[in-house]
Amino acid sequence: MPQLNPAPWFAILIFSWLIFLTFLPPKVLAHTFPNELTTQSTESPNTQAWNWPWS
């Protein structure tokens, strides 16, 4: 039974992982976000108390 001989299957496994690790990461890392991230300001917003007319 050829499934019990690990030599060709192990080589196929190693070569396939080498192909995946050499071609896929640059393609995945080349993607960019469509919107640039903006940092939030550290200033707190100016909040005022509400004037409730019924209280």
Backbone as JSON, one array per atom type, in Angstrom:
{
  "sequence": "MPQLNPAPWFAILIFSWLIFLTFLPPKVLAHTFPNELTTQSTESPNTQAWNWPWS",
  "N": [[0.85, -1.19, 0.0], [0.7, 2.14, -0.93], [0.19, 4.27, 0.79], [1.39, 3.81, 3.2], [4.04, 4.28, 2.91], [6.07, 6.78, 3.85], [7.8, 8.48, 2.49], [7.27, 9.79, -0.19], [4.97, 11.28, 0.46], [5.68, 12.86, 2.61], [7.6, 14.5, 1.45], [6.0, 15.86, -0.4], [4.35, 17.21, 1.37], [6.21, 18.92, 2.69], [7.19, 20.44, 0.5], [4.84, 21.67, -0.38], [4.2, 23.27, 1.85], [6.42, 24.94, 1.83], [5.97, 26.32, -0.56], [3.56, 27.6, 0.1], [4.45, 29.23, 2.22], [6.24, 30.92, 0.98], [4.92, 32.31, -1.07], [2.34, 33.17, -0.24], [2.39, 34.91, 2.2], [3.57, 37.51, 1.36], [1.57, 38.32, -0.47], [-0.69, 38.51, 1.16], [0.13, 40.44, 3.02], [0.33, 42.62, 1.37], [-2.12, 43.81, 1.1], [-4.09, 46.68, 1.78], [-5.72, 48.94, 4.03], [-8.8, 50.53, 3.2], [-9.48, 52.93, 4.38], [-7.77, 55.43, 6.16], [-6.48, 55.19, 9.44], [-7.39, 57.23, 12.16], [-6.16, 59.06, 14.92], [-7.56, 59.46, 18.15], [-8.38, 62.48, 19.84], [-6.91, 63.71, 22.86], [-8.2, 65.5, 24.39], [-10.94, 66.26, 26.49], [-14.41, 66.29, 25.7], [-16.37, 69.31, 25.61], [-18.73, 69.5, 27.87], [-21.95, 70.41, 29.01], [-24.34, 71.09, 31.6], [-27.72, 70.07, 31.28], [-30.56, 72.11, 30.8], [-33.4, 71.49, 32.23], [-36.68, 72.12, 31.56], [-38.93, 71.31, 33.01], [-38.25, 70.62, 35.58]],
  "CA": [[0.0, 0.0, 0.0], [1.58, 3.31, -1.0], [-0.08, 5.22, 1.87], [2.24, 3.52, 4.35], [5.39, 4.75, 2.63], [6.01, 8.22, 4.13], [8.78, 9.27, 1.75], [6.74, 10.78, -1.15], [3.97, 12.16, 1.06], [6.37, 13.84, 3.44], [8.21, 15.48, 0.54], [4.91, 16.68, -0.92], [3.94, 18.09, 2.47], [7.23, 19.94, 2.89], [7.22, 21.35, -0.65], [3.62, 22.48, -0.41], [4.31, 24.3, 2.87], [7.41, 25.92, 1.36], [5.3, 27.17, -1.55], [2.62, 28.46, 0.82], [5.14, 30.22, 3.05], [7.0, 31.88, 0.18], [4.07, 33.11, -1.95], [1.15, 33.74, 0.36], [2.54, 36.06, 3.1], [3.66, 38.82, 0.7], [0.29, 38.68, -1.06], [-1.6, 38.9, 2.23], [0.61, 41.68, 3.61], [0.22, 43.71, 0.4], [-3.43, 44.43, 1.19], [-4.13, 47.89, 2.61], [-7.04, 49.35, 4.46], [-9.26, 51.62, 2.36], [-9.56, 54.18, 5.16], [-6.66, 55.63, 7.08], [-6.87, 55.28, 10.84], [-7.1, 58.52, 12.79], [-6.04, 58.96, 16.37], [-8.52, 60.28, 18.88], [-7.74, 63.54, 20.62], [-6.9, 63.44, 24.3], [-9.01, 66.51, 25.06], [-12.29, 65.82, 26.79], [-15.39, 67.19, 25.07], [-16.95, 70.32, 26.47], [-20.11, 69.12, 28.19], [-22.64, 71.33, 29.91], [-25.54, 70.53, 32.19], [-28.94, 70.39, 30.54], [-31.54, 72.91, 31.5], [-34.67, 70.82, 32.07], [-37.71, 73.11, 31.89], [-39.99, 70.79, 33.88], [-37.79, 70.25, 36.91]],
  "C": [[0.89, 1.24, 0.0], [1.33, 4.32, 0.11], [0.84, 5.0, 3.06], [3.68, 3.95, 4.12], [5.42, 6.27, 2.8], [6.9, 9.07, 3.24], [8.13, 10.23, 0.74], [5.75, 11.74, -0.51], [4.61, 13.21, 1.94], [7.02, 14.91, 2.58], [7.15, 16.4, -0.05], [4.44, 17.66, 0.14], [4.93, 19.23, 2.66], [7.26, 20.93, 1.73], [5.97, 22.22, -0.72], [3.67, 23.58, 0.65], [5.35, 25.35, 2.48], [6.8, 26.87, 0.33], [4.33, 28.13, -0.85], [3.34, 29.57, 1.58], [5.97, 31.2, 2.24], [6.09, 32.78, -0.65], [2.91, 33.8, -1.24], [1.4, 34.93, 1.3], [2.75, 37.4, 2.39], [2.34, 39.26, 0.06], [-0.69, 39.15, 0.0], [-1.17, 40.24, 2.82], [0.53, 42.86, 2.65], [-1.13, 44.41, 0.46], [-3.37, 45.63, 2.13], [-5.57, 48.17, 3.0], [-7.52, 50.5, 3.58], [-9.31, 52.96, 3.08], [-8.36, 54.26, 6.09], [-7.19, 55.75, 8.51], [-6.5, 56.64, 11.39], [-7.04, 58.33, 14.29], [-7.05, 59.88, 17.03], [-7.77, 61.32, 19.7], [-7.85, 63.21, 22.1], [-7.73, 64.46, 25.07], [-10.41, 65.96, 25.31], [-13.29, 66.78, 26.14], [-15.99, 68.15, 26.09], [-18.41, 69.99, 26.7], [-20.68, 70.12, 29.18], [-23.89, 70.65, 30.44], [-26.75, 70.95, 31.37], [-29.86, 71.22, 31.42], [-32.91, 72.28, 31.25], [-35.79, 71.79, 32.47], [-38.77, 72.6, 32.87], [-39.53, 70.42, 35.28], [-37.59, 71.45, 37.79]]
}
